[in-house]
Amino acid sequence: MSHWKGVESSSTFCCVQCRLLQPPTTTCVECAAPMTAPVELVRELLYYRDMQIGNHRDWAMVTAFLAGSSLAIPVLAPLAIGSMVAFAVGKFRARQQRRGIVGIDMPQAAAAVGSTTIYGVARRFRSTVTSILDDAPVLVEHAVVKDRAGAVLLRRCEAAPFLLEIEGSGPVLITGVARVTGANALAQRFKVVRGDPRLGRMGVPADLAVTGELEVTSVTVDRADLAITGMMEEESVVELAFHRDGGRIPVMRGRIGAPVIVADRRLIAAGL
Ligand SMILES: [Zn+2]
């Protein structure tokens, strides 16, 4: 592995709680858990289903322990966090009997209290994101690696701000943290093994043992029948200032711990 590769991959953080890969952050953008650190650092923790680390202080201790390996033990042991270190050490010993990352149930996405759902067609705003599948420009893409039993190993969600065009009214700007939900008939599924270039584009380290199914749901430009759930606010948008009142339009902005939920309207209507 080249030096450059190492630098590049270390910029991917992973939430141990919901398995979301994301840019460097102190809390997970989707679930707000503090258990988020460089994926290389926390990879050992992905071999366990029941990680429960309640607060930032304990998490800081665990990541310090992981970063320093065994050198951290004599430093931390005299402090009042012995149980946490013992917990971590016990986990690593148990890990030796395991072969792969333990999958989790798909985390429930929680929209902000007081959210509403709007329906419409996705229109390009100022940018797109690049699909991990074929470099195509898309507005939102949720990629999930599942094991053979269907449990979630790792996820990634990329979203560009986009306009939702609603029949009979003006557009709503959809921006911020997004999460695609629902069994989606339009999801594409591929068998993947360790080292697959699509996993690399997700930010999965090439040597991490993830084998199973890659499920990718993309919202393409001009995609119809979307159902978006979030808090409706109003903001001034510079790009729209020339053809709207001061550029003020309704906005749904996904925030840390309260993402905008993106779903397929037809599946909601069918009760799925
Ligand atoms: Zn999370």
Residues whose N, C-alpha, C, O or C-beta is under 5 A from the ligand:
A	BS01	ZN	C15 Q17 C18 L20 C28 E30 C31 A32 A33
